[in-house]
Amino acid sequence: MNLFYHPHSAPIDKQIIFDKEESRHIGKVLRKQEGDILHTTNGKGDLFEVQLESVAPKQCIGAIKKVTQQEPLPYSLHMAVAPTKLNDRFEWFLEKATEIGITEITPIICDHSERKVIKPERYEKIVQSAMKQSLKTYLPTLNPATTFSEFVTNNTNRKTLRCIAHCEETEKQSLKDLLHPHKDVLICIGPEGDFSSEEIKTALEMGFKPVSLGNSRLRTETAAIVACHSVAFVNET
């Protein structure tokens, strides 16, 4: 099964007009023809069964035959991760986290960050592609980059399990010991040089819990994926 993305589709629509990029993939790559059935999502949980009416290199049109609302994740996972010095490592995180299951992503700029400029349009395309590849119908929210201090100040919901993973030799709890099924979680992962002592202090003052992801010293993107998978594993049914 191939899954296509059409963000403006609504359950009340009768027809979908695919953009140039998706149309080329439908006609040139997959060689679909009129009458073939496709599956499309709007990234909001709706799965559309679409029958192609017209196939052209720049525009394919399909009639919506059936709409099914898919169940969302039984938890909310918000990952705040510092973009890595090598951009492809952060892009790898975006792809894999979307495949595993994530609700929201915020790039955070920290005191020790070596990369402070990101490419939001490229990141969005990577997340969209990973959503389609993993046959998910919910597109994770990709927030604009923000400073770490602004982020922790603005995220004060105490009903959410808010965690900061860092490498300082201070008292920390294992993340796996804090996780519970169907619990909303927010996890902060720092840059290659880790969070600064001041950033850690600020987060703790705001109610974030210091956590460990194991005994190994992990790269930023590896730590983020370990955290994602830990939350997903606890919520498996």
N, C-alpha and C positions, 0 to 999 in steps of 0.2 A: 504494500500500500504506500502510495505517495501522498503527502499532505502539503497543501498549498496554503499560502497566507494572504488573506484579503481583509485588511483591518477595518474597512468601512461597511462590511456586510452586517445585516441585521436579520433576525429571525422572520421579520415581516416581509423581507425582500422576495421577489420572484425570480430575479436574475442576477448573475454576477458577471461583471466585465473585468477580465484580468488585465493587468498592466503589461507593458512591453516585455519586461524581464520574465515574468511568469508565463506569458504567452509563448515566448521563445522556448522556454523549457518544456512546455506542454507539447508544442508542435514539432520543434526541431530535435530536441533531445529525446523525449519519450515517444515521439511520433504518434500522439493521440489523434483520433479522428472524430468526426461528428457522430454523436450517439454514445461515445464512451463515457463512463462514469468516473468522476473525480471526487476527491474529498478535500474540503477547504475549511479553514478555521479563521475566525476574526481575532483570535488571541484572547477572547473574553469567555472562553468555555464552550462556545457554540461550534458544533461539527456539522458542516453542510455536505449533503450528498448532491452533487451537481452533474447534470447530463449536458455534454457539450453540444451546442447548437451551431457554432461557427468556429472554425480553426484557421487562424491567420498568423503570420510571423509577428505582427505587432499588436494584435488584439484577438483574444479568444473570448467567446461568450458562452455562458452555460446557464441552463434553467435549474433552479433549485427544486429538487424533488423531495428532500427530507431534511429536517433540522433536529439535531439531538443536543441537549444541554449536558455537558460532561461534568462530573463531580470535580470540584477543586481539591487541592491538597488538604488533608485534614489538619494542617498546621500552617502557620505563617513563618517563613524564614527570611530574615533581612540580613544580608551580608554587607558589611562596610569594610572594604578592602583597599589598601593603598596600591595604586598602580605601580607595577614593577619597572625597574630600569630598562629591561628588555621588554618591549611592548608585546611580543608574541607570547610571553609567559602569562601576562594578564588576559590576553585574548583566549588562551587555552583555559584559564580559569572560568571565563564567561561561558565558554562552550560547554565545558564539563559540568559546571554547576547547573546550567539550564537543563542538561540531560538528566541529572540526578533528581532535580526538583528544588526550585527556589522561588520565592515570591518577589523579592526586591533586592536590588543591588545599588550600593552607593560607593563610588570611588572617593576615597578620602585622602586629602593632602596633609601629610604629617611633618613634624619638625625635621625628621631624617629622610624625607622622601627625595629620591633622585629624579623622579619623573613628576612634574607638576603640570604638564600639558597633556590632555587626552584627546582622543578622536571619537566623540560621542556617536557620530553617524556610522562609523565603521563598527563600533561596539554594538550598536543597535542591530546592524545587519547580522553580526555573528550570533547574537541572541536569537534573532528570528530564525536563522538557518538551523540552529541547534534545536529550537522548538519543533520545527517541521521534521527534522531528522529523527527526533525521539518520539514523534507522534503525540506531542502534547498539544492541548488546545488553550492553554493559558500562557500568555506571554509575560515573563517577569518584567517588573517595572525597573527601568534603568534610569536612576536619578542623575542630575548634574553633579559634577565633582564639587566637593565642599571641603573646607578645612576641618580637621579632626575636632578642634575646639568648638566650632559651630555645630558640628554633628552631635556631639555628646550633650551639648546644651539644649538642642532642639528635640532630643529623643529622651523624654522623661516619663514615658508610660510605664508605671511600675507593675502593671499586669503582665508585661512582656519580660521574659527572662533576658536580661541585658548583660552581655559578657564581653570582656576584653582579654584576648590571648596575647601574652607577652613572654619575654625570655628572662626577665630579671629574677634573681634568686630570692624571691619573697614568697610568702604563703599564698598558695593557689589551690583551687579545687580542680579535680579532673572534670572536664566538660561532660563526660558520659555519666557522671554521678549526679549532675544537675538536671539532665534532660528527662522530660516526661512526655508521653504521647499526647498529641493534640494541644501542645503548649506553644504559644507564640514565642519566637526566639530572635534575638538580635545579637550578632557576633561581630566584633571588630578584630581585624587582622592588620598588623602594621607593615611597614616597608622593610627592605633588606636590613636596614640598621636598627630595626625594632622601634617601638614607641619610645619617646623620651621619658625620663623619670617624671617630668612635669605633666606630660600627657596622661601617664598612668595615674598619677595623683588626682588629676582633674576628673578622670573617668570614675575612679573609686568614690570621690566626693559626690558625684552625680548618681551613685547607686549601682554602677556597673560592677559585676562580679569578676574577679581575676581568675582565669582558668588556664589549665594546662591541656595540651593536646597529645600528651605522651612524653616519653623520655628522649626521643630523637629531636635534634634541632632541625626544623623544617624550613624550606624556602617559603616565601610568602604565598605563592600560588598553591603549593602542596598543603600548607596549613589550612588554607581556605577550603580546599576540596575535602580534606579530612573532616573539617567541621561540618560541611554540607552533608557528607555521607553519614556522619554520626547522627545528625538530626533525622535524616531520612530513614536510617536503620531503626531508630527508636520508634518511628511511626509506622513501620511495616506491620501489616495485619495478616 
